[in-house]
Amino acid sequence: MPPKPAPGFKGNKSHLPQKPCAACGLPMTWRKKWARNWESVLYCSDACRKAKGTKPDTP
């Protein structure tokens, strides 16, 4: 889990961990909501969770 933000934190997310979404491949940035289960978060949204069996559309 990343360290707690300093009191003057202004929302710079560049230092937070990222990982790709299992469905679409786009990078997901760590969210406070995911702090307890960041290792088990696989999808960036409910739409990706529903489409988990399909391949992303890439040319």
C-alpha positions, 0 to 999 in steps of 0.5 A, a space after each residue: 500500500 502506498 504511503 499516506 499523502 501529506 497534508 498538503 497533497 494536491 492530487 498529483 497521482 504520478 507517484 501512485 502505483 499503476 497496473 493494466 486492466 485485465 480486459 481493456 489493457 489501459 493503466 489503472 492508478 491506485 485509488 484509496 477505495 482499493 487500498 484494502 484489496 489492490 492486489 485483487 483489483 483486475 478491472 478498471 470499471 464495471 463495463 470491463 468486468 462484464 466484458 472480461 471474456 472478450 478481447 480488446 479491439 486493437 487494429 
